[in-house]
Amino acid sequence: MKNITLSAEENLIEQARQAARVQHKTLNQLFREWLADLASRQNNTSEYKALMRDIRQSGATAGRKFSREEMNER
């Protein structure tokens, strides 16, 4: 595991430590979770963009235009 050094306002660090205590975790644990989530979201965004590019390149269409009502149906 690699170490990094961060800097932040003292009151922000204390608030983050308090949030960690409330969750019965260390600040380090919360940071690792945040970092993993950030990396995952970036990965998901890249995968989504690749999927949309593949769909466009394949020429896939819905076969017709949908009305506003159809597009907003739930």
Secondary structure, 3 states (H helix, E strand, C coil): CCCCCCCCCHHHHHHHHHHHHHCCCCHHHHHHHHHHHHHHHHHHHHHHHHHHHHHHHHCCCCCCCCCHHHHHCC
